[in-house]
Amino acid sequence: MGLRTKIGVAITATAALVAVIMGLVVHHRTALTQLDTARDSIDSRLGAAVEDHAAGFDRPRTLINPDRIPGPLRKAIDRGRRATYLDRSGPEPTLWAGSRLGNDVIVLKHPYTRQMRNLQDLDGILWLAGGLGTAFACVVGVGLATVAGRRLNASARTAERIAHGDLTARLRPRGGRDEIARLTVAVNTMADALAARLQAEREVTSNIAHELRTPVAGLVAAAALLPPGRPADMVRERARRLSGLMEDVLEVARLDGSAEHAETDVRALGELTRRAVRATAVPDGAVVDVRVVRDSLVDTDGRRVERILANLVTNAFRHGAAPVVAEVDGGVVRIRDSGPGFPPRLLRSGPQRFRTGSGSGLGLGLTIAAGQARVLGARLAFANPEGGGAEAVLDLTSAVREGGPGPDGSP
């Protein structure tokens, strides 16, 4: 049940409860007032009838020593009291009044039908008024809940956009000082602070990488001048790795910004996959099994696609286990390995830069792949199949051209 429905139901139920309580109070007070008025009237008439009987004159409606008197009234008369009693036991309600004068009992009775009918009419009016009031409260409540729900939904959608990386998303202030207005200000303040913090991190990362670029290039050049030998090979290999790491950091910094744009052309996805696999540095003796189930022409940036697939294959060998399979099926490429699978944190939140773990496949490689996929407008997903291992899926279906090549790569 949504918030709008809950607020509408709460306001409607409250209005209905208030209408019922008010109806009961009005009904009770009106019934007591009518009964008190009727009792005063018949008691006055009874006093006059007693005086007339004492004078030897009895009016036509005065009952002297009647055979039938309601039990409670008779008991009160026997105790020497002048009393009134409303009898509801008969087909019609009757108001009785009685008193004793010597050995005689003087009694008056009057139909109470008109008062009961008036009370029923009042109940009908109260039910109608309560129903109309409840319906009006329901309409007003749903309207207010709709306005509040829209504002809260806008806050939720903006927060989701910020969570998905759109740091320019902001809520539009609508004025007022209620809780939703405070929430709007808080969300915008949070987004500003988060954007400033991430921008500072990106600038620091980019600046550090740029500052290291010249020293690292000098290190690589110096390592190349070392005399042949095992120590020189180790230095050159570490220098190359450091240079590659620095280039990855710079690429992450560029992808974090909004200046990257894809340069598209029409390419066969199967051939792009083979090129990416051939360009990937795999362990000695390892082979990537490329399977083209159904090839397709895609209008995309081939360099970025190769970069994504190369990083996924490298990740499969680094954090997974052989055999590694690259399967092309239409506009979808699947990279599967036989390792322990992706960790739950990656499946839940996606790749995050500078966060690695044993067998996790996290870090710059997958972060760059995810960033390049965003530039292409493609979808990159990660899963752990039931049979074990890990599977990364690059979905370029939106870039597929009609009439692409067949399963063997031919047009």
C-alpha positions as CSV (number, residue, x, y, z in Angstrom):
1,M,0.0,0.0,0.0
2,G,1.5,3.3,-1.1
3,L,1.8,6.4,1.1
4,R,-0.9,8.2,-0.8
5,T,-3.4,5.4,-0.1
6,K,-2.3,5.1,3.5
7,I,-2.9,8.9,4.1
8,G,-6.2,8.8,2.3
9,V,-7.4,5.8,4.2
10,A,-6.2,7.4,7.5
11,I,-8.0,10.7,6.9
12,T,-11.2,8.9,5.7
13,A,-11.2,6.6,8.7
14,T,-10.7,9.5,11.0
15,A,-13.5,11.5,9.4
16,A,-15.8,8.5,9.5
17,L,-15.0,7.9,13.2
18,V,-15.6,11.6,14.1
19,A,-18.9,11.5,12.2
20,V,-20.0,8.4,14.1
21,I,-19.0,9.8,17.4
22,M,-20.7,13.2,16.7
23,G,-23.8,11.4,15.5
24,L,-24.0,9.3,18.7
25,V,-23.6,12.4,20.9
26,V,-26.2,14.4,19.0
27,H,-28.6,11.4,19.0
28,H,-28.2,10.8,22.7
29,R,-28.5,14.5,23.7
30,T,-31.6,15.0,21.5
31,A,-33.2,11.8,22.9
32,L,-32.7,13.0,26.5
33,T,-33.9,16.5,25.7
34,Q,-37.1,15.2,24.0
35,L,-37.7,12.8,26.9
36,D,-37.2,15.5,29.5
37,T,-39.6,17.9,27.6
38,A,-42.2,15.2,27.3
39,R,-41.9,14.2,31.0
40,D,-42.3,17.8,32.1
41,S,-45.4,18.2,29.9
42,I,-47.1,15.1,31.1
43,D,-46.1,15.7,34.7
44,S,-47.8,19.2,34.5
45,R,-50.9,17.6,33.1
46,L,-50.8,15.0,35.9
47,G,-50.7,17.7,38.5
48,A,-53.7,19.3,37.0
49,A,-55.5,16.0,36.8
50,V,-54.8,15.3,40.5
51,E,-56.2,18.7,41.4
52,D,-59.3,18.1,39.3
53,H,-59.9,14.6,40.9
54,A,-59.6,16.2,44.3
55,A,-62.3,18.7,43.2
56,G,-64.5,15.8,42.0
57,F,-64.0,16.4,38.3
58,D,-62.0,14.0,36.1
59,R,-61.0,14.8,32.6
60,P,-61.8,12.3,29.7
61,R,-58.2,11.1,29.3
62,T,-57.5,10.7,33.0
63,L,-57.3,7.1,34.1
64,I,-58.5,6.3,37.6
65,N,-57.3,3.1,39.2
66,P,-56.6,1.4,35.8
67,D,-56.0,-2.3,35.6
68,R,-52.8,-2.1,33.5
69,I,-50.0,0.0,34.7
70,P,-46.3,-0.7,33.8
71,G,-44.5,-2.4,36.7
72,P,-41.9,0.2,37.4
73,L,-44.5,3.0,37.4
74,R,-46.7,1.0,39.8
75,K,-43.8,0.4,42.2
76,A,-43.0,4.2,42.3
77,I,-46.7,5.0,42.9
78,D,-47.0,2.4,45.7
79,R,-44.0,4.1,47.4
80,G,-46.0,7.4,47.4
81,R,-44.1,9.0,44.5
82,R,-45.4,10.9,41.5
83,A,-43.5,9.4,38.6
84,T,-43.2,9.1,34.8
85,Y,-42.2,6.1,32.8
86,L,-41.5,5.5,29.1
87,D,-42.8,2.1,28.1
88,R,-41.2,0.6,24.9
89,S,-42.6,-2.9,25.3
90,G,-45.7,-2.4,23.3
91,P,-46.2,-2.0,19.5
92,E,-45.8,1.8,20.0
93,P,-43.8,3.6,22.7
94,T,-46.0,5.2,25.4
95,L,-45.1,7.8,28.1
96,W,-46.9,7.2,31.4
97,A,-47.4,9.4,34.4
98,G,-49.0,8.4,37.7
99,S,-49.7,9.6,41.3
100,R,-51.8,8.5,44.3
101,L,-54.5,10.6,45.9
102,G,-55.9,8.8,48.9
103,N,-57.0,5.4,47.8
104,D,-57.1,6.3,44.2
105,V,-54.4,6.1,41.6
106,I,-54.5,8.8,38.9
107,V,-52.7,7.9,35.7
108,L,-52.1,9.6,32.3
109,K,-50.6,8.2,29.2
110,H,-49.5,9.7,25.9
111,P,-48.1,8.2,22.7
112,Y,-44.4,8.8,22.2
113,T,-44.5,7.9,18.5
114,R,-44.0,11.4,17.2
115,Q,-40.8,11.9,19.3
116,M,-39.4,8.6,18.1
117,R,-40.2,9.5,14.5
118,N,-38.4,12.8,14.9
119,L,-35.4,11.0,16.4
120,Q,-35.3,8.6,13.4
121,D,-35.5,11.5,11.0
122,L,-32.6,13.2,12.9
123,D,-30.6,9.9,12.6
124,G,-31.1,9.9,8.8
125,I,-29.9,13.5,8.5
126,L,-26.9,12.7,10.7
127,W,-26.0,9.6,8.6
128,L,-26.3,11.7,5.4
129,A,-24.3,14.5,6.8
130,G,-21.7,12.1,8.1
131,G,-21.4,10.3,4.8
132,L,-21.1,13.5,2.9
133,G,-18.5,14.8,5.3
134,T,-16.5,11.5,5.1
135,A,-16.6,11.6,1.3
136,F,-15.4,15.2,1.3
137,A,-12.7,14.4,3.8
138,C,-11.7,11.4,1.6
139,V,-11.4,13.7,-1.5
140,V,-9.4,16.3,0.4
141,G,-7.2,13.7,2.1
142,V,-6.4,12.0,-1.2
143,G,-5.7,15.3,-2.8
144,L,-3.3,16.3,0.0
145,A,-1.7,12.9,0.0
146,T,-1.3,13.1,-3.8
147,V,0.5,16.4,-3.6
148,A,2.7,15.1,-0.7
149,G,3.3,11.8,-2.5
150,R,4.4,13.6,-5.7
151,R,6.9,15.7,-3.8
152,L,8.2,12.6,-2.0
153,N,8.4,10.6,-5.2
154,A,10.3,13.5,-6.8
155,S,12.7,13.4,-3.8
156,A,13.1,9.6,-4.2
157,R,13.7,9.8,-8.0
158,T,16.3,12.5,-7.5
159,A,18.0,10.5,-4.8
160,E,18.0,7.4,-7.1
161,R,19.5,9.5,-9.9
162,I,22.2,10.7,-7.6
163,A,22.9,7.1,-6.4
164,H,23.3,6.1,-10.1
165,G,25.9,8.8,-10.7
166,D,23.9,11.8,-11.9
167,L,25.4,14.4,-9.6
168,T,23.7,17.2,-11.4
169,A,20.2,16.0,-10.3
170,R,18.5,18.5,-7.9
171,L,15.1,19.0,-6.5
172,R,13.2,22.2,-7.3
173,P,12.3,24.0,-4.1
174,R,8.6,24.8,-3.8
175,G,8.7,27.1,-0.8
176,G,7.1,26.4,2.6
177,R,8.6,25.2,5.8
178,D,7.1,21.8,6.2
179,E,8.9,18.5,6.5
180,I,9.0,17.9,2.7
181,A,10.5,21.3,2.1
182,R,13.2,20.5,4.6
183,L,13.7,17.2,2.9
184,T,14.1,19.0,-0.4
185,V,16.8,21.3,1.0
186,A,18.5,18.3,2.7
187,V,18.6,16.3,-0.5
188,N,20.0,19.2,-2.5
189,T,22.6,20.0,0.2
190,M,23.6,16.3,0.3
191,A,23.9,16.3,-3.5
192,D,26.1,19.4,-3.5
193,A,28.3,18.0,-0.8
194,L,28.6,14.7,-2.5
195,A,29.4,16.2,-5.9
196,A,32.0,18.5,-4.4
197,R,33.6,15.6,-2.6
198,L,33.7,13.3,-5.6
199,Q,35.0,16.2,-7.8
200,A,37.8,16.7,-5.3
201,E,38.6,13.0,-5.3
202,R,38.7,13.0,-9.1
203,E,40.9,16.0,-9.3
204,V,43.3,14.5,-6.7
205,T,43.4,11.2,-8.7
206,S,43.9,13.0,-12.0
207,N,46.6,15.3,-10.6
208,I,48.5,12.5,-8.9
209,A,48.4,10.5,-12.2
210,H,49.6,13.5,-14.2
211,E,52.4,14.2,-11.8
212,L,53.5,10.6,-11.9
213,R,53.4,10.4,-15.6
214,T,56.8,12.0,-16.3
215,P,58.7,10.2,-13.5
216,V,57.2,6.9,-14.6
217,A,58.1,7.5,-18.2
218,G,61.6,8.2,-17.1
219,L,61.7,5.1,-15.0
220,V,60.6,3.0,-18.0
221,A,63.2,4.6,-20.2
222,A,65.9,4.1,-17.6
223,A,64.9,0.5,-17.1
224,A,65.3,-0.1,-20.8
225,L,68.9,1.0,-20.6
226,L,69.8,-1.6,-17.9
227,P,72.2,-4.4,-19.0
228,P,70.5,-7.7,-19.7
229,G,69.9,-9.9,-16.7
230,R,67.3,-11.2,-14.3
231,P,67.3,-8.0,-12.1
232,A,66.9,-5.8,-15.2
233,D,64.0,-7.9,-16.4
234,M,62.3,-7.6,-13.0
235,V,62.7,-3.8,-13.0
236,R,61.4,-3.4,-16.5
237,E,58.4,-5.6,-15.8
238,R,57.6,-3.6,-12.6
239,A,58.0,-0.3,-14.5
240,R,55.7,-1.5,-17.2
241,R,53.1,-2.5,-14.6
242,L,53.4,0.9,-12.9
243,S,53.1,2.7,-16.2
244,G,49.9,0.7,-17.1
245,L,48.4,1.4,-13.6
246,M,49.0,5.1,-14.1
247,E,47.3,5.0,-17.5
248,D,44.4,3.2,-16.0
249,V,44.1,5.8,-13.2
250,L,44.1,8.6,-15.9
251,E,41.4,6.7,-17.9
252,V,39.2,6.3,-14.8
253,A,39.6,10.1,-14.2
254,R,38.5,10.8,-17.8
255,L,35.6,8.4,-17.6
256,D,34.4,10.1,-14.3
257,G,34.0,13.3,-16.2
258,S,31.5,14.1,-19.0
259,A,34.0,14.9,-21.8
260,E,34.2,11.3,-23.1
261,H,32.2,10.7,-26.3
262,A,31.9,7.6,-28.5
263,E,33.1,7.7,-32.1
264,T,30.9,5.1,-33.7
265,D,31.2,3.1,-36.9
266,V,29.6,-0.2,-38.1
267,R,31.6,-3.2,-37.1
268,A,31.0,-7.0,-36.8
269,L,30.8,-7.8,-33.1
270,G,32.4,-11.3,-33.6
271,E,35.5,-9.7,-35.2
272,L,35.7,-7.1,-32.4
273,T,35.6,-9.9,-29.8
274,R,38.4,-11.9,-31.6
275,R,40.6,-8.7,-31.8
276,A,40.1,-8.0,-28.1
277,V,41.0,-11.5,-27.1
278,R,44.1,-11.5,-29.3
279,A,45.2,-8.2,-27.8
280,T,44.8,-9.5,-24.2
281,A,47.8,-10.7,-22.3
282,V,46.8,-14.1,-21.0
283,P,48.9,-16.5,-18.9
284,D,51.3,-18.8,-20.7
285,G,49.5,-21.7,-22.3
286,A,46.0,-20.3,-21.6
287,V,43.6,-19.9,-24.5
288,V,40.3,-18.1,-24.7
289,D,37.6,-20.0,-26.5
290,V,35.7,-17.5,-28.7
291,R,32.3,-18.8,-29.8
292,V,30.2,-16.9,-32.3
293,V,26.7,-18.3,-32.0
294,R,25.1,-15.5,-34.0
295,D,27.2,-12.5,-35.2
296,S,25.7,-9.0,-35.7
297,L,26.8,-5.7,-37.1
298,V,26.9,-3.0,-34.4
299,D,27.1,0.8,-34.7
300,T,29.5,1.5,-31.9
301,D,32.9,2.6,-30.9
302,G,35.1,-0.4,-31.7
303,R,38.1,0.8,-29.7
304,R,36.0,1.1,-26.5
305,V,34.3,-2.3,-27.1
306,E,37.7,-4.0,-27.4
307,R,38.8,-2.2,-24.3
308,I,35.8,-3.5,-22.3
309,L,36.2,-7.1,-23.5
310,A,40.0,-7.1,-23.0
311,N,39.5,-5.9,-19.4
312,L,36.8,-8.6,-18.8
313,V,39.0,-11.3,-20.2
314,T,42.0,-10.1,-18.1
315,N,39.8,-10.0,-15.0
316,A,38.6,-13.6,-15.7
317,F,42.1,-14.9,-15.7
318,R,43.3,-12.7,-12.8
319,H,40.5,-13.4,-10.4
320,G,38.8,-16.4,-12.0
321,A,40.1,-19.6,-13.5
322,A,40.4,-21.3,-16.9
323,P,38.7,-22.2,-19.1
324,V,37.6,-18.8,-20.2
325,V,34.9,-18.6,-22.9
326,A,33.9,-15.5,-24.9
327,E,30.5,-16.1,-26.5
328,V,28.9,-13.8,-29.1
329,D,25.1,-14.1,-29.5
330,G,23.6,-11.3,-31.6
331,G,24.4,-8.0,-29.8
332,V,25.4,-9.7,-26.6
333,V,28.9,-10.8,-25.6
334,R,29.3,-13.1,-22.5
335,I,32.7,-13.7,-20.8
336,R,32.6,-16.8,-18.6
337,D,35.3,-18.3,-16.4
338,S,35.4,-21.2,-13.9
339,G,36.6,-19.4,-10.8
340,P,34.9,-18.7,-7.5
341,G,32.5,-16.1,-9.0
342,F,31.9,-12.5,-8.3
343,P,31.5,-11.4,-4.6
344,P,28.1,-10.3,-3.4
345,R,29.3,-6.7,-3.0
346,L,30.1,-6.5,-6.7
347,L,26.8,-8.1,-7.7
348,R,24.9,-5.7,-5.5
349,S,26.7,-2.4,-6.1
350,G,28.8,-2.9,-9.3
351,P,32.5,-2.2,-9.7
352,Q,34.1,0.4,-7.5
353,R,37.5,1.9,-8.2
354,F,40.4,1.3,-5.8
355,R,38.5,-1.5,-4.0
356,T,39.9,-4.9,-4.5
357,G,39.7,-8.2,-2.7
358,S,40.8,-11.8,-3.1
359,G,39.0,-13.3,-6.0
360,S,36.7,-10.3,-6.2
361,G,37.5,-9.0,-9.6
362,L,37.1,-5.5,-8.3
363,G,39.4,-2.5,-9.0
364,L,40.3,-0.4,-12.0
365,G,39.8,-3.1,-14.7
366,L,36.1,-3.6,-14.2
367,T,35.6,0.1,-13.2
368,I,37.1,1.1,-16.6
369,A,34.9,-1.5,-18.4
370,A,31.8,-0.1,-16.6
371,G,32.7,3.4,-17.5
372,Q,33.3,2.6,-21.1
373,A,30.0,0.8,-21.3
374,R,28.3,4.0,-20.0
375,V,30.0,6.1,-22.7
376,L,28.7,3.6,-25.3
377,G,25.2,3.5,-23.9
378,A,25.6,-0.3,-23.4
379,R,24.6,-2.4,-20.5
380,L,27.3,-4.3,-18.5
381,A,26.0,-6.9,-16.0
382,F,27.7,-9.4,-13.7
383,A,26.3,-12.7,-12.4
384,N,27.3,-16.0,-10.9
385,P,25.7,-18.8,-12.9
386,E,24.2,-21.8,-11.1
387,G,26.9,-24.1,-12.6
388,G,29.7,-22.1,-10.9
389,G,32.1,-19.5,-12.1
390,A,31.5,-15.9,-13.0
391,E,29.8,-14.3,-16.1
392,A,30.1,-10.8,-17.4
393,V,27.6,-9.7,-20.0
394,L,28.1,-6.8,-22.4
395,D,24.7,-6.0,-24.0
396,L,25.0,-3.9,-27.2
397,T,21.6,-4.9,-28.5
398,S,20.6,-1.2,-28.9
399,A,23.5,-0.7,-31.4
400,V,22.7,-3.7,-33.6
401,R,22.1,-3.0,-37.3
402,E,19.5,-4.9,-39.1
403,G,20.7,-7.4,-41.7
404,G,23.9,-8.2,-39.9
405,P,26.3,-11.1,-40.6
406,G,25.3,-14.7,-40.1
407,P,26.7,-17.3,-37.6
408,D,29.9,-17.7,-39.7
409,G,30.5,-13.9,-39.9
410,S,29.4,-13.6,-43.5
411,P,26.9,-10.9,-44.5
